[in-house]
């Protein structure tokens, strides 16, 4: 019985679970979750009518893919920005260090909603950038770059200094040292927080609805305005975000195992 419900190792990152134990515990978990939600909704005095929102399924799918592509583009651009910021924060030029630190503290210390409103209605308007989708991607990229920069910096600094000095003694250039020695070792340390940042970025994209970008949350709000089916639309909305974020964490765990 213990073999079904207990894992006999202290550090369970790479625990081995038998198929029987996995199936039994998965069934038990699903049953408990079903029981919890069933009893919760049973006591609620609300009549659910999901057919009212069914005709708007295409609008939800359009919002789903819009959120997905905005998040992916924001991550790619954000990583590029983060690499530049990381270089500036680690280089010997004091001005670059100060700029990177001020930018990171400003972004991390202010709400994303405020940043979206300020950048879109003030800075983007003054620069003549009127494409709200491009602006939304850039805002999310700038926001994510501050967090990704700190993740990259922490990963690089986690590599033993002796590794750098040994590579330098072998005659490797600065680029070769980071490419072949530092980054491969830092990568396995940053995979988990980096995947977590991507998941957060997907959920943060819902705030772009304040500048009328037709992403998942904006479309759900419009459907709610048409049908007045608040709970019926927000439950599928939550499931859509779960569908977007769950594969990221699963893929990240597989990568962590391959690097370990």
DANOR-V215856 format. One record per residue. N is the residue number from 1. RES is the residue in three letters. PSI is psi in whole degrees, -180 to 180 (NA if undefined). OMEGA is omega in degrees with one decimal (NA if undefined). D_FIRST is the distance of its C-alpha to the first C-alpha in whole Angstrom. Layout:
N | RES | PSI | OMEGA | D_FIRST
N | RES | PSI | OMEGA | D_FIRST
This chain:
1 | UNK | -39 | 179.8 | 0
2 | UNK | -32 | -179.4 | 4
3 | UNK | -19 | -179.5 | 5
4 | UNK | -38 | -171.8 | 5
5 | UNK | -8 | -177.9 | 7
6 | UNK | 148 | 173.7 | 8
7 | UNK | 123 | -172.4 | 11
8 | UNK | 59 | 169.8 | 13
9 | UNK | 151 | -172.4 | 16
10 | UNK | -48 | -179.4 | 19
11 | UNK | 109 | -167.8 | 21
12 | UNK | 23 | 178.3 | 19
13 | UNK | -36 | -177.1 | 22
14 | UNK | 41 | -177.8 | 21
15 | UNK | 144 | 177.3 | 17
16 | UNK | 119 | -179.5 | 16
17 | UNK | 132 | 179.5 | 13
18 | UNK | 158 | -179.5 | 13
19 | UNK | -39 | 179.8 | 14
20 | UNK | -47 | 180.0 | 11
21 | UNK | -40 | 179.7 | 9
22 | UNK | -46 | -177.5 | 13
23 | UNK | -42 | -178.5 | 14
24 | UNK | -46 | -178.3 | 11
25 | UNK | -35 | 177.2 | 12
26 | UNK | -44 | 178.1 | 15
27 | UNK | -42 | -179.8 | 16
28 | UNK | -42 | 179.7 | 14
29 | UNK | -45 | 178.6 | 17
30 | UNK | -42 | 179.7 | 20
31 | UNK | -44 | -179.5 | 19
32 | UNK | -40 | 177.8 | 19
33 | UNK | -43 | 177.7 | 22
34 | UNK | -43 | -179.7 | 24
35 | UNK | -41 | 180.0 | 24
36 | UNK | -50 | -178.0 | 25
37 | UNK | -36 | 179.3 | 28
38 | UNK | -47 | 179.9 | 29
39 | UNK | -34 | 179.4 | 29
40 | UNK | -47 | -178.2 | 31
41 | UNK | -23 | 179.6 | 34
42 | UNK | -37 | -178.5 | 34
43 | UNK | -10 | -179.6 | 35
44 | UNK | 132 | 179.1 | 38
45 | UNK | 69 | -176.7 | 41
46 | UNK | 130 | 179.3 | 42
47 | UNK | 111 | -178.0 | 42
48 | UNK | 136 | 178.2 | 41
49 | UNK | 85 | -176.3 | 43
50 | UNK | -17 | 178.1 | 42
51 | UNK | -23 | -179.7 | 45
52 | UNK | -27 | -178.6 | 47
53 | UNK | -4 | -175.0 | 46
54 | UNK | -36 | -178.4 | 45
55 | UNK | -12 | 179.3 | 49
56 | UNK | 19 | -177.1 | 48
57 | UNK | -35 | 179.3 | 45
58 | UNK | -36 | 178.0 | 48
59 | UNK | -38 | 177.5 | 49
60 | UNK | -40 | 178.8 | 45
61 | UNK | -39 | 177.8 | 45
62 | UNK | -42 | 177.3 | 48
63 | UNK | -36 | 178.7 | 46
64 | UNK | -51 | -178.0 | 43
65 | UNK | -31 | 176.2 | 45
66 | UNK | -46 | 177.6 | 47
67 | UNK | -40 | -179.1 | 45
68 | UNK | -50 | -176.8 | 43
69 | UNK | -37 | 176.2 | 46
70 | UNK | -42 | -179.4 | 48
71 | UNK | -42 | 179.9 | 44
72 | UNK | -46 | 178.5 | 44
73 | UNK | -41 | 179.1 | 48
74 | UNK | -38 | 178.7 | 48
75 | UNK | -44 | -179.5 | 45
76 | UNK | -49 | 179.2 | 47
77 | UNK | -38 | 179.6 | 50
78 | UNK | -38 | 177.5 | 49
79 | UNK | -40 | 177.7 | 47
80 | UNK | -49 | 176.9 | 51
81 | UNK | -41 | -177.0 | 52
82 | UNK | -38 | 177.4 | 49
83 | UNK | -41 | 177.5 | 50
84 | UNK | -45 | 179.0 | 54
85 | UNK | -40 | 179.8 | 53
86 | UNK | -42 | 176.5 | 51
87 | UNK | -43 | -179.2 | 54
88 | UNK | -37 | -178.3 | 56
89 | UNK | -22 | -178.0 | 54
90 | UNK | -11 | -177.0 | 53
91 | UNK | 174 | -175.0 | 57
92 | UNK | -5 | -178.4 | 60
93 | UNK | 118 | -173.9 | 62
94 | UNK | -41 | -178.9 | 62
95 | UNK | -42 | 177.8 | 63
96 | UNK | -42 | 177.9 | 60
97 | UNK | -46 | -177.5 | 57
98 | UNK | -42 | 179.2 | 59
99 | UNK | -47 | -179.3 | 59
100 | UNK | -43 | -178.6 | 55
101 | UNK | -44 | 179.7 | 54
102 | UNK | -45 | -179.8 | 56
103 | UNK | -47 | -178.3 | 55
104 | UNK | -45 | -178.8 | 51
105 | UNK | -37 | 178.1 | 52
106 | UNK | -45 | -178.0 | 54
107 | UNK | -45 | -177.6 | 51
108 | UNK | -20 | -176.4 | 48
109 | UNK | -1 | 179.7 | 50
110 | UNK | 149 | -178.9 | 51
111 | UNK | 145 | 179.1 | 49
112 | UNK | -36 | -179.8 | 49
113 | UNK | -42 | 178.4 | 51
114 | UNK | -41 | 179.1 | 54
115 | UNK | -42 | 179.7 | 54
116 | UNK | -47 | -177.6 | 54
117 | UNK | -43 | -178.9 | 57
118 | UNK | -48 | -176.1 | 59
119 | UNK | -42 | -175.4 | 58
120 | UNK | -46 | -172.8 | 59
121 | UNK | -14 | -179.9 | 62
122 | UNK | -66 | -173.9 | 64
123 | UNK | -49 | -179.0 | 63
124 | UNK | -38 | 179.4 | 62
125 | UNK | -41 | 179.0 | 65
126 | UNK | -30 | 179.6 | 68
127 | UNK | -4 | 179.7 | 67
128 | UNK | 19 | 179.3 | 67
129 | UNK | 97 | -174.7 | 64
130 | UNK | -1 | 176.6 | 63
131 | UNK | 108 | -173.2 | 60
132 | UNK | -27 | 179.8 | 57
133 | UNK | -45 | 176.1 | 55
134 | UNK | -43 | 179.5 | 56
135 | UNK | -41 | 178.8 | 56
136 | UNK | -42 | 177.9 | 53
137 | UNK | -44 | -179.1 | 52
138 | UNK | -40 | 179.0 | 54
139 | UNK | -48 | 178.8 | 53
140 | UNK | -37 | 179.4 | 49
141 | UNK | -44 | 178.2 | 50
142 | UNK | -41 | 179.3 | 51
143 | UNK | -46 | -178.3 | 49
144 | UNK | -32 | -175.8 | 46
145 | UNK | -34 | 179.9 | 48
146 | UNK | -42 | -179.8 | 48
147 | UNK | -42 | -179.6 | 44
148 | UNK | -36 | 177.4 | 44
149 | UNK | -46 | 179.7 | 47
150 | UNK | -35 | 176.5 | 45
151 | UNK | -46 | 179.3 | 42
152 | UNK | -44 | -178.6 | 44
153 | UNK | -43 | 178.6 | 46
154 | UNK | -38 | 178.4 | 43
155 | UNK | -42 | 179.3 | 41
156 | UNK | -44 | -178.6 | 45
157 | UNK | -17 | 178.4 | 45
158 | UNK | -17 | 177.5 | 42
159 | UNK | 134 | -177.8 | 43
160 | UNK | 137 | -179.4 | 44
161 | UNK | -27 | 179.0 | 48
162 | UNK | -30 | 177.6 | 48
163 | UNK | -45 | 179.1 | 47
164 | UNK | -46 | -177.2 | 50
165 | UNK | -37 | 178.3 | 53
166 | UNK | -42 | 178.1 | 52
167 | UNK | -37 | 177.9 | 52
168 | UNK | -39 | 179.8 | 56
169 | UNK | -27 | 178.2 | 57
170 | UNK | -3 | 176.4 | 56
171 | UNK | 14 | 179.4 | 58
172 | UNK | 146 | 176.8 | 56
173 | UNK | 168 | -179.3 | 58
174 | UNK | -42 | 179.6 | 56
175 | UNK | -45 | -179.5 | 55
176 | UNK | -36 | 179.6 | 53
177 | UNK | -48 | -179.0 | 52
178 | UNK | -36 | -177.5 | 50
179 | UNK | -42 | -171.5 | 49
180 | UNK | -19 | -174.6 | 48
181 | UNK | -55 | -171.8 | 47
182 | UNK | -55 | -174.5 | 46
183 | UNK | -43 | 178.5 | 45
184 | UNK | -36 | 179.5 | 42
185 | UNK | -35 | -179.9 | 40
186 | UNK | -28 | -174.0 | 41
187 | UNK | -44 | -177.8 | 39
188 | UNK | -22 | 178.6 | 36
189 | UNK | -19 | -175.1 | 36
190 | UNK | -3 | -176.7 | 37
191 | UNK | -47 | -177.2 | 35
192 | UNK | -52 | 178.5 | 33
193 | UNK | -29 | 179.7 | 35
194 | UNK | -41 | 177.3 | 38
195 | UNK | -36 | 175.7 | 35
196 | UNK | -36 | 178.4 | 35
197 | UNK | -38 | 177.1 | 39
198 | UNK | -41 | 177.2 | 39
199 | UNK | -43 | 177.8 | 36
200 | UNK | -36 | -179.1 | 38
201 | UNK | -40 | 178.3 | 42
202 | UNK | -43 | 179.5 | 40
203 | UNK | -36 | 178.4 | 40
204 | UNK | -24 | 179.4 | 43
205 | UNK | -18 | 178.5 | 45
206 | UNK | -25 | 179.9 | 45
207 | UNK | -15 | 177.7 | 47
208 | UNK | -9 | 177.0 | 50
209 | UNK | -20 | -178.8 | 50
210 | UNK | -17 | 174.9 | 53
211 | UNK | 24 | 171.3 | 55
212 | UNK | 34 | 170.9 | 55
213 | UNK | 131 | -175.1 | 53
214 | UNK | 61 | 175.4 | 51
215 | UNK | -168 | -169.4 | 48
216 | UNK | -49 | -176.9 | 45
217 | UNK | -41 | 178.5 | 45
218 | UNK | -45 | 179.3 | 49
219 | UNK | -37 | 177.8 | 49
220 | UNK | -39 | 178.1 | 46
221 | UNK | -38 | 178.5 | 49
222 | UNK | -41 | 177.8 | 51
223 | UNK | -40 | 177.6 | 49
224 | UNK | -38 | 178.1 | 49
225 | UNK | -32 | 179.6 | 52
226 | UNK | -40 | -168.3 | 53
227 | UNK | -17 | -174.6 | 51
228 | UNK | 33 | 179.0 | 50
229 | UNK | 77 | -170.3 | 46
230 | UNK | -57 | -177.6 | 45
231 | UNK | -35 | -179.0 | 41
232 | UNK | -29 | -179.2 | 41
233 | UNK | -31 | -176.5 | 42
234 | UNK | -23 | 174.1 | 40
235 | UNK | -50 | 173.2 | 37
236 | UNK | -32 | 177.7 | 38
237 | UNK | -46 | 178.5 | 39
238 | UNK | -40 | 179.1 | 36
239 | UNK | -37 | 178.3 | 34
240 | UNK | -43 | 177.7 | 37
241 | UNK | -33 | 176.5 | 36
242 | UNK | -41 | 177.6 | 33
243 | UNK | -35 | 179.5 | 33
244 | UNK | -38 | -172.5 | 36
245 | UNK | -30 | -175.6 | 34
246 | UNK | -44 | 178.5 | 30
247 | UNK | -29 | 179.9 | 31
248 | UNK | -47 | 179.7 | 33
249 | UNK | -37 | 178.7 | 30
250 | UNK | -43 | 178.6 | 28
251 | UNK | -38 | 179.2 | 31
252 | UNK | -41 | 179.2 | 31
253 | UNK | -39 | 178.0 | 28
254 | UNK | -41 | 178.0 | 29
255 | UNK | -41 | 179.0 | 32
256 | UNK | -41 | 179.0 | 30
257 | UNK | -38 | -179.4 | 28
258 | UNK | -30 | 179.7 | 31
259 | UNK | -18 | -176.2 | 33
260 | UNK | NA | NA | 31
